């Protein structure tokens, strides 16, 4: 398919370029805010004695980061006049809520099952491991604190910053596909785990893609030669292909591929459930279920409860 024959909603347009430029700028702010919290706030508190244990440590070190990202998402939504679904889902959205919960659980379970036959431990994919005699309660506490910190940030980034921007520029279900692909790319780190902060390399790739979209828009609108206009979208398309192929190269097994697919479908069902219900609760449940399922599989089946 040539760039000239691409569907109109996939070609560079002013709203699409503006959407990617604005959400990229917002993600840069998120990364910088994480660095400020980590390097400045944490450093200033390292000498302050705290006796509240892990909960207080997490609230002191990660609380300001979460509050800052949520505040950024609110300011972003107001500045761009985006609707944010703060209400609870209605009774008619029950099926979508169930879908948001079930899809990550089923995807993780299927990945683990295939890994048994593929001889790929699930912990090698999540880069986590627990001792055979590890007590349950600390694992529950750490996982719960991770959800308290991570889920609000991931929802704010994926649904408010990314999906809110994309839906203003791309029509229909295509917006859900773009949202799922972008969020799965930027919100999964190089180890394959969900991250509340995009990695520098992936953020740089998003910046490059936004610039290539701008180049494509300039070519379509400002260059008289028809053959140049037809090829204006090619650099951005080739960039996406290179990123996709690089991701495929990093998949070392069928189980690894399913692991990546489990994350992609989680982001996809989160975008779908949010679009259809207008509530942030279903995507939050989807991300939480993915994290809980990952921990449960590694601890429950690969630690000491039942090693298989």
C-alpha positions in Angstrom: 0.0 0.0 0.0 1.5 3.4 -1.0 1.2 6.4 1.2 -1.2 8.0 -1.3 -3.6 5.1 -0.8 -3.6 5.1 3.0 -6.9 5.9 4.7 -7.3 9.6 5.4 -7.3 9.1 9.2 -3.8 7.6 9.0 -2.2 10.3 7.0 -0.5 13.3 8.7 -3.1 16.0 9.4 -2.9 19.2 11.5 -4.9 17.7 14.4 -2.9 14.5 14.4 0.5 16.3 14.4 -0.8 18.7 17.1 -2.0 15.7 19.2 1.3 13.9 19.0 3.3 17.1 19.6 1.2 18.0 22.7 1.2 14.5 24.2 4.9 14.1 23.6 5.5 17.4 25.4 3.3 16.2 28.3 5.3 12.9 28.5 8.5 14.9 28.6 7.1 16.8 31.6 6.2 13.5 33.3 9.8 12.2 32.9 11.3 15.4 34.1 8.9 15.5 37.1 10.0 11.9 38.0 13.6 13.0 37.9 12.9 16.0 40.1 11.1 13.9 42.7 13.8 11.2 42.6 16.9 13.3 42.6 15.8 16.4 44.6 12.9 15.5 46.9 14.3 12.0 47.8 17.8 13.4 48.4 16.5 16.1 50.7 14.6 13.6 52.8 17.2 10.9 53.0 18.5 12.2 56.3 15.0 12.7 57.8 14.3 9.8 60.2 11.0 8.0 59.4 9.5 5.2 61.6 6.4 4.5 59.6 7.9 1.7 57.6 7.4 0.9 53.9 4.1 2.6 53.6 5.4 6.0 54.8 8.5 5.6 52.6 6.4 5.0 49.5 4.0 7.9 50.3 6.9 10.3 50.9 9.0 9.4 47.9 6.3 8.5 45.4 3.3 10.5 46.6 4.5 13.8 45.2 5.2 12.1 41.9 1.6 10.7 41.6 0.0 14.0 42.7 2.1 15.9 40.2 1.2 13.6 37.3 -2.5 13.7 38.1 -2.3 17.5 38.4 -0.6 17.6 35.0 -3.3 15.4 33.5 -6.0 17.7 34.9 -4.2 20.8 33.6 -3.7 19.1 30.2 -7.4 18.1 30.0 -8.5 21.7 30.8 -6.0 23.3 28.4 -7.1 21.0 25.5 -10.8 20.9 26.5 -10.8 17.1 26.9 -13.6 15.2 28.6 -12.3 13.1 31.4 -14.5 10.2 32.7 -14.5 10.6 36.4 -18.0 9.0 37.0 -18.4 5.4 37.9 -19.6 3.0 35.1 -23.3 2.6 34.7 -25.1 -0.7 35.0 -25.1 -1.0 31.2 -21.3 -1.0 31.3 -21.1 -4.1 33.5 -20.0 -6.2 30.6 -17.2 -3.8 29.7 -16.0 -3.8 33.3 -15.9 -7.6 33.3 -14.1 -7.6 30.0 -11.5 -5.1 31.4 -10.9 -7.5 34.3 -11.0 -10.8 32.5 -8.8 -10.0 29.4 -5.6 -9.4 31.3 -6.2 -12.4 33.6 -6.8 -14.7 30.7 -3.9 -13.3 28.7 -1.5 -13.8 31.6 -2.8 -17.3 32.3 -2.5 -18.3 28.6 1.1 -17.0 28.5 2.0 -19.0 31.6 0.4 -22.1 30.2 2.3 -21.9 26.9 5.4 -21.1 28.9 5.1 -24.5 30.7 5.4 -26.3 27.3 7.8 -23.8 25.9 10.1 -24.2 29.0 10.1 -20.4 29.6 9.5 -19.4 33.3 7.1 -16.5 33.6 9.5 -14.8 36.1 12.1 -14.6 33.3 9.6 -12.4 31.4 8.6 -10.2 34.2 12.2 -10.1 35.6 10.9 -11.0 39.1 11.4 -13.9 41.4 10.5 -14.9 45.0 12.2 -17.3 47.4 10.5 -20.6 48.0 9.8 -19.7 51.6 8.8 -16.0 50.9 5.9 -15.1 53.2 2.6 -13.9 51.5 2.0 -10.7 53.4 5.1 -8.8 52.3 4.4 -9.7 48.7 0.8 -8.5 49.1 1.9 -5.2 50.7 4.5 -4.5 48.0 2.1 -5.4 45.2 -0.6 -3.2 46.7 1.7 -0.2 47.2 2.8 -0.7 43.6 -0.8 -0.5 42.4 -1.5 2.6 44.5 1.5 4.4 42.9 1.4 2.9 39.4 -2.2 2.6 38.4 -3.2 6.3 38.8 -0.2 7.4 36.9 -0.7 4.8 34.1 -4.4 5.8 33.8 -3.6 9.5 33.7 -0.9 9.0 31.0 -2.8 6.4 28.9 -6.3 7.6 29.0 -6.0 11.4 29.6 -2.8 12.4 27.9 -2.7 9.8 25.1 -6.2 8.6 24.4 -7.7 12.1 25.0 -5.3 13.6 22.5 -5.7 10.8 19.9 -9.5 10.9 20.0 -9.4 14.6 19.1 -7.4 13.8 16.0 -8.5 10.3 14.8 -12.0 9.2 14.2 -13.8 6.0 15.4 -12.2 2.8 16.4 -9.0 3.8 14.7 -8.4 6.0 17.7 -8.5 3.0 20.0 -6.0 1.1 17.9 -3.6 4.1 17.8 -4.0 4.6 21.6 -3.3 0.9 22.3 -0.2 0.9 20.1 1.2 4.2 21.5 0.5 3.4 25.2 1.9 -0.2 24.9 5.0 1.3 23.4 5.7 4.1 25.8 4.4 2.5 29.0 6.3 -0.8 28.8 10.0 -0.7 29.6 12.7 -2.6 28.0 12.4 -5.5 30.5 8.7 -5.9 29.4 7.1 -4.6 32.5 4.6 -1.7 32.9 6.3 1.5 33.9 4.7 4.8 35.1 7.5 6.7 33.4 8.4 6.3 29.7 12.1 5.4 29.2 14.4 7.9 27.6 14.8 5.8 24.4 11.1 5.3 23.9 10.4 9.0 24.6 13.1 9.9 22.0 11.4 7.6 19.5 8.1 9.3 20.1 9.7 12.7 19.6 11.2 11.4 16.3 7.9 10.1 15.2 6.1 13.4 16.0 8.7 15.2 14.0 8.3 12.8 11.0 4.6 13.4 11.2 5.3 17.1 11.0 7.5 16.5 8.0 4.8 14.5 6.3 2.3 17.3 6.9 4.6 19.9 5.5 5.2 17.8 2.4 1.5 17.3 1.8 0.6 21.0 2.3 3.5 23.0 1.1 5.2 21.1 -1.7 3.7 21.4 -5.2 5.2 18.2 -6.7 2.5 15.6 -6.5 4.9 12.7 -6.2 6.4 14.4 -3.1 3.0 14.8 -1.6 2.3 11.1 -2.2 5.5 10.1 -0.4 5.2 12.5 2.4 3.8 9.9 4.8 6.5 7.4 3.9 9.2 8.4 6.6 6.7 8.1 9.5 5.4 4.8 8.1 9.0 3.4 7.7 9.8 4.5 11.2 6.9 2.6 12.6 7.9 -0.5 10.6 11.5 -0.3 12.0 10.2 0.0 15.6 7.9 -2.9 15.0 10.6 -5.1 13.5 13.0 -4.2 16.4 10.3 -5.3 18.8 9.9 -8.6 17.0 13.7 -9.2 17.1 13.6 -8.8 20.9 11.0 -11.6 21.2 12.9 -14.7 21.9 10.2 -17.3 22.1 6.5 -18.0 21.5 5.9 -17.3 25.2 7.7 -14.0 25.0 5.5 -13.0 22.1 2.4 -13.9 24.1 3.8 -11.9 27.0 4.1 -8.8 24.8 0.6 -9.5 23.3 -0.9 -9.8 26.8 0.3 -6.3 27.5 -0.9 -5.0 24.2 -4.4 -6.4 24.6 -4.5 -5.0 28.1 -3.9 -1.5 26.8 -6.4 -2.2 24.0 -9.2 -3.3 26.3 -8.4 -0.4 28.6 -8.8 2.0 25.7 -12.0 0.3 24.5 -13.6 0.2 28.0 -12.8 3.8 28.6 -14.2 4.9 25.2 -17.4 3.0 25.6 -18.1 3.6 29.3 -16.7 7.1 29.7 -15.2 6.1 33.1 -11.6 5.8 34.2 -12.5 2.8 36.5 -12.4 0.0 33.8 -8.9 0.9 32.5 -7.7 1.2 36.1 -9.0 -2.3 36.8 -7.4 -3.6 33.6 -3.9 -2.3 34.6 -4.3 -3.5 38.2 -5.4 -7.0 37.1 -2.4 -7.3 34.8 0.0 -6.4 37.6 -1.7 -8.7 40.1 -1.8 -11.6 37.7 1.9 -11.2 36.9 2.7 -11.3 40.6 0.3 -14.1 41.3 1.8 -16.3 38.6 5.4 -15.7 39.6 4.7 -16.1 43.3 2.0 -18.8 43.2 3.4 -21.1 40.5 7.1 -20.3 40.3 8.1 -19.8 44.0 7.1 -22.3 46.6 3.4 -22.9 46.4 3.4 -25.0 43.3 6.5 -24.9 41.1 5.6 -25.5 37.5 
